[in-house]
Amino acid sequence: MKKIESHDTSRRKLLTVIGVGSVASIAVPSKWSKPIVDSVLLPAHAQTSMCVTDSTVGGPLVGNASGATTCQAACEAEATSQSAQLCLVTETTDSSGATQCACDIDLP
């Protein structure tokens, strides 16, 4: 009795392998081609740096020290003047309609 069971099991395994091989051969293209994407390269700072806010500076956009006309430019100037990395720029409007800038920077 055991010989018949092991024989059936072997036959099932063989049929499974043949079935899987048949499906795989249908799914594989007949001619290989070069992949569309060879590799993905990230800039060095994207791989290793993490921006941790050490300080938040800011104030009204009008009359800022750098003379910038946007919060982004004002924050970039502030980060550069402190040799810091700019993490986040937030622009809001106060009750009088004046633009307020907040710059989160990562100090060295």
Residue, then its C-alpha position, 0 to 999 in steps of 0.5 A: m500500500k505504501k508503495i502506491e502512495s509514494h508513487d502517487t506523490s512522486r507523480r504529483k511532484l513531477l506533474t507540478v514541476i512540468g506545469v510550473g515549467s510550462v507556465a514559466s516558458i510561456a511567460v519568458p519572452s523569446k528574445w531578451s532585451k536590455p532593461i529600461v532602467d540600468s541603475v538608480l543613482l541618488p545624490a550623496h546627500a540624499q543617501t546620508s543626510m537627515c535634516v534636523t531642525d536646530s533653529t527656527v528663524g523668520g519674521p516679516l517678508v517685507g524688510n528682510a535683511s537679504g532683500a528677498t521677495t519670497c520666503q524661500a529666497a529669504c530662508e535660503a539667504e538666512a541658511t547660507s549666512q549661518s552655514a546651515q542646511l535649510c529644512l523647511v520654509t513656512e509662509t503665512t499671512d498675519s491679520s494685517g495681510a503681511t507675509q510672515c516667513a518661518c525658516d527651519i534650519d539645521l545648524p552645523 
